[in-house]
Amino acid sequence: MKYAKHIQNLLTLEGVNLDSRKDASHYYQAMCRLIQASNCTIERITPYLTAPVAPLEYGRNQIYCSDLFEVIVLHVPPNVETPIHDHGEACCCVQVIKGTALNRVYRKEADETLHILSSKHFAAGEFFYSPHGQIHSMYNPTDQPFVTLHVYTPPISGNHIYPHNVLQSHKEGV
């Protein structure tokens, strides 16, 4: 479990202090620096991969949490999608460590239906950012699992899961 200690040391060295007057997206640059400095590889992250535990269809493991940051590893099997969700008060920076993830971003209408705004594939080594308030899901359209490293600030709280029955259209690549 050396990698979790490495993450903890990086977060301590970063020395970022939360300022309640600033939106969490203010910390995006710090989050990106942390992920890049972590030198995450599949070899380093393998001890933290977990199998799916119901009701989730994918492995999810929190490897670090403080008042400022939360770090999670996801292990998503082939043809599995995370629930459509937001991160509540948090924003998130994600690095794909292995495989390919399809990130779908949604817009919620006044009548509570969701519409896909964008879909983008991210391959191993690539990063993406989910700002405060964004609704999204991650889908594995391949026959191989994908693994991602997520850094949230502040830690996830007040998040929402959206049922698929409010989705207007759900087509890959839309």
Secondary structure by P-SEA (a helix, b strand, c coil): caaaaaaaaaaaaabbbbbcccccccaaaaaaaaaaaccccccccccccccccccccbbbbbccccccbbbbbbbbcccccccccccccccccccccccbbbbbbbbbccccbbbbcbbbbbcccbbbbbcccccccccccccbbbbbbbbbcccccbbbbbbccccccccccc
